[in-house]
Every structure is written in C-alpha cells, then in structure tokens.
Amino acid sequence: MLTPDQSEIIKERLRQARLSFNLALATTATCALVGFCGIGLVLLGKAPEGTITTTGGLSATVYCLKLARDANDRLDELAKDLNDD
C-alpha cells in the first residue's frame, strides 16, 4: 500500500512526464516545420540561410526528443520501484 507521500510523488512525476511529452511533441512539430523551411531555402538557392535554419531545427528536435526520453525513463524507473515494493 502506498503512503500519501508516495502517492503525491507518483502524481507529480506523472504530471511532469505528461508535460514533458507534450512540450517535446509541440516543439518537435515546430522544429520540423522550421527544418522544412530551411530545406526550402536551400532549394531556392539561399544556401547559408537554409543551412542555418535546418541545423537549428534539427538541433532543437534532438534536444526535445531527449527530454521526452528522459521523462519516459523516469516513469519506467518509478514503475520498477513500485513493483519491487
């Protein structure tokens, strides 16, 4: 049986994981659009601007996916801890 403190910790971790996932999803979608704009600039012959835009979009996407993966790993660890108890 969970104590009230443990229950609150679980709720807070779930809330943080949900927010992290939603942030990562929204940011990834935005960065993908920026990346496509960068590819469009490269195709239009504006290579320096396109390269910078694409690189920025991809870098932000990688960071956001790492954030979501970390939140998922914390939830997996929490589930394992609860099963051990």
Secondary structure as UniProt FT lines:
FT   HELIX           4..43
FT   TURN            44..45
FT   HELIX           47..84
//
